[in-house]
Amino acid sequence: MGTTSVDVLVVGGGVHGASATWHLARRGVDVLLVERGELAGGPTGRSSAVCRAYYTDPFLARVAREALDVLASFAEHTGGRDAGFHPTGGLFLHGPADVGVVTRTAAALSAIGTATDLLTPAELTERFPRLALDGVACAAYEHGAGYADPVLTTTGMVGHARDLGARVRLRSEVVGLDVHGGAGRGVTVGLADGTRVAAGRVLLAAGPWTGRLARLVGASLPLTVERHVVATFATGGTDHLDVVMADVPGGYYVKPETGGTLLAGPLTPEPAIDDPDTLDERIHDAEVAALGTALVRRVPDLAAAQPRGGWASLYDVSPDWQPVIGEIAPGVVVDAGTSGHGFKLAPALGGYVAGLVLGEADPGLAAFHPDRFAAGGGLAAGYGEARILG
Ligand SMILES: Cc1cc2nc3c(=O)[nH]c(=O)nc-3n(C[C@H](O)[C@H](O)[C@H](O)COP(=O)(O)OP(=O)(O)OC[C@H]3O[C@@H](n4cnc5c(N)ncnc54)[C@H](O)[C@@H]3O)c2cc1C
């Protein structure tokens, strides 16, 4: 209870709030992170955490490149902490409609230091002989892609931020936002226990709950929430798949985990749900079976892999499946709408968001402001229905 003050208050201890807090602390800013549950206790902790810089959007391709560099040398950046990053390489399979964009994307990525090979079906067969190539016209192979541990990544950045002086309040919910505007600026933030925090600026990084908070400052964000599943399979006696793979014609992605387990999830949209607090976190047998069938169609020698259940969590989705980042009220900035592909961006994107909060926006961020939708606009993203590839 009582009143306290801080220069920047960050709402949400998922990977995006964690990264912005970390970058602000590294810049010497007085910052307080407020999380209603535990760090990475929401969708971040349920993330498949596939890390690739394979993006069609040039700004996100650059940010992802920078983020993967951070993940690959996380200890150097965070005082010896570990993000659990495994560089497996990433394979992206595409149908005939995508060949032109894939060709241009692979060249553009290689030009900015993301080594990406364009593969014909014949080259794919030679390098990945286990794959059945029905519907595949080309592929891209990103050498430095892989996967990380989403909880370690989040707690690692927050841990280092704390070392640098950041304050963190867990199990503490933001329930009120009162924007002062005008010359005094500043935002009074109300917490559920009655504490009031006088903040110079506020960052809303509350994932699927961001729209609700934005309404407290009179902003209406066009974000929806979707339930998405991850199914797990034990490869048992068969060979493990040791590459992260997005199968666009097949409509799913798959990644390896240590211990002979594979994780698979859809690349396609799901219906919006009304209330993120009523999520059904269980995966249903039919959902596991559908992903298993798609995977075995592409990798027939995984037919003996055993379903091991899985889980469901939430994507906060914007109309174009690209993040929504910008100031939405005086002193209130939003970073949300990551649409199922925001984990790997966070370690670097947080630096850009920190700059925006401090009034030093990188020009590349302007295109991600939520007002892009007002006139029916939006960014291009991914391939057909698989806009999640960004
Ligand atoms: C199943 C699944 C698989 C995914 N796979 C990948 C992948 O392979 N690669 C990839 O890059 N991305 C992936 N993603 C997407 C990625 O995980 C998200 O983009 C990212 O985790 C979003 O992080 P965030 O910090 O924005 O939000 P969140 O993780 O949703 O965190 C928001 C936090 O805000 C807190 N909060 C909410 N309201 C309040 C309040 N009023 N007061 C205080 N705290 C509040 C919540 O408790 C929560 O902890 C996946 C997501 C899911 C669900």
PDBQT file of the ligand as one rigid body, heavy atoms in Angstrom, charges set to zero:
ROOT
HETATM    1  C1  LIG A 401       1.894 -22.223 -27.804  1.00  0.00    +0.000 C 
HETATM    2  C2  LIG A 401       2.778 -21.085 -28.246  1.00  0.00    +0.000 A 
HETATM    3  C3  LIG A 401       3.865 -21.323 -29.078  1.00  0.00    +0.000 A 
HETATM    4  C4  LIG A 401       4.680 -20.268 -29.477  1.00  0.00    +0.000 A 
HETATM    5  N1  LIG A 401       5.782 -20.534 -30.234  1.00  0.00    +0.000 NA
HETATM    6  C5  LIG A 401       6.620 -19.518 -30.575  1.00  0.00    +0.000 A 
HETATM    7  C6  LIG A 401       7.815 -19.789 -31.272  1.00  0.00    +0.000 A 
HETATM    8  O1  LIG A 401       8.119 -20.943 -31.571  1.00  0.00    +0.000 OA
HETATM    9  N2  LIG A 401       8.639 -18.745 -31.580  1.00  0.00    +0.000 N 
HETATM   10  C7  LIG A 401       8.311 -17.453 -31.259  1.00  0.00    +0.000 A 
HETATM   11  O2  LIG A 401       9.081 -16.553 -31.584  1.00  0.00    +0.000 OA
HETATM   12  N3  LIG A 401       7.170 -17.171 -30.599  1.00  0.00    +0.000 NA
HETATM   13  C8  LIG A 401       6.335 -18.161 -30.241  1.00  0.00    +0.000 A 
HETATM   14  N4  LIG A 401       5.180 -17.903 -29.562  1.00  0.00    +0.000 N 
HETATM   15  C9  LIG A 401       4.826 -16.503 -29.296  1.00  0.00    +0.000 C 
HETATM   16  C10 LIG A 401       5.556 -15.958 -28.108  1.00  0.00    +0.000 C 
HETATM   17  O3  LIG A 401       5.591 -16.894 -27.061  1.00  0.00    +0.000 OA
HETATM   18  C11 LIG A 401       4.874 -14.662 -27.685  1.00  0.00    +0.000 C 
HETATM   19  O4  LIG A 401       4.911 -13.768 -28.801  1.00  0.00    +0.000 OA
HETATM   20  C12 LIG A 401       5.552 -14.018 -26.512  1.00  0.00    +0.000 C 
HETATM   21  O5  LIG A 401       5.765 -14.947 -25.469  1.00  0.00    +0.000 OA
HETATM   22  C13 LIG A 401       4.714 -12.860 -26.003  1.00  0.00    +0.000 C 
HETATM   23  O6  LIG A 401       5.354 -12.325 -24.879  1.00  0.00    +0.000 OA
HETATM   24  P1  LIG A 401       4.739 -11.104 -24.129  1.00  0.00    +0.000 P 
HETATM   25  O7  LIG A 401       5.697 -10.720 -23.072  1.00  0.00    +0.000 OA
HETATM   26  O8  LIG A 401       4.296 -10.079 -25.105  1.00  0.00    +0.000 OA
HETATM   27  O9  LIG A 401       3.356 -11.630 -23.483  1.00  0.00    +0.000 OA
HETATM   28  P2  LIG A 401       2.964 -12.713 -22.371  1.00  0.00    +0.000 P 
HETATM   29  O10 LIG A 401       3.846 -13.876 -22.343  1.00  0.00    +0.000 OA
HETATM   30  O11 LIG A 401       1.507 -12.939 -22.600  1.00  0.00    +0.000 OA
HETATM   31  O12 LIG A 401       3.171 -11.941 -21.007  1.00  0.00    +0.000 OA
HETATM   32  C14 LIG A 401       2.261 -10.939 -20.580  1.00  0.00    +0.000 C 
HETATM   33  C15 LIG A 401       2.300 -10.912 -19.066  1.00  0.00    +0.000 C 
HETATM   34  O13 LIG A 401       1.499  -9.825 -18.614  1.00  0.00    +0.000 OA
HETATM   35  C16 LIG A 401       0.937 -10.202 -17.378  1.00  0.00    +0.000 C 
HETATM   36  N5  LIG A 401      -0.210  -9.330 -17.117  1.00  0.00    +0.000 N 
HETATM   37  C17 LIG A 401      -1.386  -9.297 -17.785  1.00  0.00    +0.000 A 
HETATM   38  N6  LIG A 401      -2.201  -8.366 -17.258  1.00  0.00    +0.000 NA
HETATM   39  C18 LIG A 401      -1.521  -7.803 -16.230  1.00  0.00    +0.000 A 
HETATM   40  C19 LIG A 401      -1.851  -6.786 -15.292  1.00  0.00    +0.000 A 
HETATM   41  N7  LIG A 401      -3.040  -6.148 -15.331  1.00  0.00    +0.000 N 
HETATM   42  N8  LIG A 401      -0.939  -6.458 -14.346  1.00  0.00    +0.000 NA
HETATM   43  C20 LIG A 401       0.279  -7.096 -14.307  1.00  0.00    +0.000 A 
HETATM   44  N9  LIG A 401       0.634  -8.077 -15.174  1.00  0.00    +0.000 NA
HETATM   45  C21 LIG A 401      -0.260  -8.415 -16.135  1.00  0.00    +0.000 A 
HETATM   46  C22 LIG A 401       0.560 -11.661 -17.604  1.00  0.00    +0.000 C 
HETATM   47  O14 LIG A 401       0.404 -12.346 -16.369  1.00  0.00    +0.000 OA
HETATM   48  C23 LIG A 401       1.721 -12.173 -18.431  1.00  0.00    +0.000 C 
HETATM   49  O15 LIG A 401       2.710 -12.800 -17.649  1.00  0.00    +0.000 OA
HETATM   50  C24 LIG A 401       4.373 -18.940 -29.101  1.00  0.00    +0.000 A 
HETATM   51  C25 LIG A 401       3.275 -18.691 -28.259  1.00  0.00    +0.000 A 
HETATM   52  C26 LIG A 401       2.499 -19.756 -27.825  1.00  0.00    +0.000 A 
HETATM   53  C27 LIG A 401       1.340 -19.479 -26.912  1.00  0.00    +0.000 C 
ENDROOT
TORSDOF 0
